[in-house]
Structures are given as structure tokens and as C-alpha cells.
Amino acid sequence: MLKPNNSWMWYYDQKYDALMLDLGDDMLFRVAIPTKNLIPCAFTRSTFTVDDASVYQSFLEGMSILELSAPRKAELALNAVAASRFHKPLMPKSWFFNQQSGTHQPQLGDIVTLSTDLGEGQFLIIENSGTASLCMMADTASLALNAAKEMAFCETIKVMNDRMKAYEGAAEAPVTFALVG
């Protein structure tokens, strides 16, 4: 697993038209956020801060319940850190998702399930602004939002919290105990 350090650098690469993270040792990470969704400071070179490292760790801990490979978890976590730091504010697009009963107040790094009429997917909470949250798709399989639009791994969307339910994870195998004595 990647271990953040103070030599990592955020920068915008005009050749690739993308925000990048230089991880040192000739390793580069290309952020999945479209250029049009980046705030102005994303175009200025900056270090991967202690706060970035802390948020990265929070995201990794939250996604430990997901059945993703270690490289996919690192990819999701780095994209989530970039979104938490450099993503423009979005208006909610809750109409794609079914309303849920009860009130869910997700926290940074939580995994939630969002359902459409065509399926459901798991999302990582990037930011909760009270009534709505910025979410990042945490499933590697795409999710159809409607007949013409779908979301892919690491794409972001802002959704009202009343559309979310807590992620229940994969069904756990029953635990058997041996009686001794």
C-alpha cells in the first residue's frame, strides 16, 4: 500500500489536461476529476500536506469493508483526497436516486449505498454539507443512473442525504464454534 510522504506533489499537467500527483520514484498518479470541476488552486503546484495524508488514511479506513484490491483502494483514496481538496462545489443531482426511509448523516470516509431504478452502487463520502454529500463511486462496475447516463469508478456526484442508506457489506459467512470441555 502507498505510504504518503512530504515529497509528494500535486500539479496540473497541461499535456494530459489533468491534475496529477507526483509520488516520487518515477511514479505519477492521474486524478480522475475532470478539469472543468477543479478549483483555481488546483492549477498551482502544491505539496501533499499532513492534512492530505490524514484524509487519505480516513478514506482507506472507511473503505476497508469494500471488496476491492489494494491498488484499487489506493486509487479510490487518492482520487477522494483530490476531490476533498480541489473539487468545485456541486449542486445535488438527487433525482437519479431513490429516497430512503429514515435519516442518514454520513461522515467523511463512510461507505453508503445509493439506489436507482436500474441498480445500486456503493459510494465513498467525500464531504457532508448538512443535507447533501459529495460522493465518489466506489464500485468498479458502472451504475446506470437512467437509460442514457451511467457513473463509473471514482466519478463524483452530490446527493441529498435522504437518498443514502448505510452500506451493509457482503453477506458474512456464519461463524461456527467448537464446544470444548
GINOR-V32655 format. One record per helix or strand. SS is the DSSP state (~ for helix, > for strand). FROM is the first residue (numbers start at 1). TO is the last residue. If there is no record, write none. Layout:
ss->SS from->FROM to->TO
ss->SS from->FROM to->TO
//
This chain:
ss->> from->9 to->13
ss->> from->18 to->24
ss->> from->27 to->30
ss->~ from->35 to->37
ss->> from->38 to->38
ss->~ from->40 to->43
ss->> from->46 to->47
ss->~ from->50 to->65
ss->~ from->70 to->86
ss->> from->87 to->87
ss->~ from->94 to->96
ss->> from->111 to->116
ss->> from->119 to->128
ss->> from->132 to->137
ss->> from->143 to->144
ss->> from->150 to->151
ss->> from->156 to->160
ss->~ from->161 to->163
ss->> from->164 to->166
//
